[in-house]
């Protein structure tokens, strides 16, 4: 069952789309160190009444100290939890002006070697959970005369990313789902925006080790170590999460939401999506350690071929 912290209150304006001076916002996935946590603090500083969900009660004391209402015990993969989170906001505040679907998980590894239970868990959280939140929130928004839904996707949802194929496919689904929701809900007074962050310095990667393909063995050998080496330099250039959340918060509080928003990126990480496919593929293979892994991949493939039954080989 969801648990609630001390209720926040505040005054101010923010262009919630509902005509009220104090927007009421619900942000999912607000554990410390992430975009959701930082966004809650920013929106609260701007006078919004903010509710933030976490999976474990007591996981966000800093939010409670800032006057954010923490709704604990919420797993967006469970439909009942999504309904309970929205109900908690309506019970406490009487309305819901802004929904930010931020909750999700990162999955890493070669797509053909990621265990299917990890694949399903990632889609449940990143896609189905997001849709369940939209389904729970849209009717109250329509009934009150309007609202805003902001779906957090990823730049990886706009371009292919090796070793993040499962994660990027969920974010591509969020991009397309947001497009459909924007068109469907506009006549009902609900705005929908899709946010595609680039390389942001959050704790999401710290949790990805428990949601990935086996880090050694198989055809891909030491893919995780190679990926972490290539990402180390990018991490040094990653956009600070507080700075990104502040920029995103300003966008959310505008009167009109953009269709898609990317914001600050670490270097030129947005560039590959505009390259011709062959150039893009080569650039991403180099950037994401595939080139570094090729000698090991060829050696492992040769070892597999040598041990494979002759009758099943091509041309036999």
Secondary structure, 3 states (H helix, E strand, C coil): CCEECCCCCCCCCCCCCCCCCCCEEEECCCCCCCHHHHHHHHHHHCCCEEEEECCCCCCCHHHHHCCCEEEECCCCCCHHHHHHHHHHHHHHHCCCCEEEECCCCCCECCHHHCCHHHHHHHHHHHHHHHHHHHHHHHHHHHHHCCEEEEEECCHHHCCCCCCCHHHHHHHHHHHHHHHHHHHHHHCCCEEEEEECCCCEECCHHHHHCCCECCCCCCCCCCHHHHHHHHHHHHHHHCEEHHHHHHHHHHHHCCCCCCCEECCCCCCCCCHHHHCCHHHHHHHHHHHCCHHHHHHHHHHHHHHHHHHCCHHHCCCC
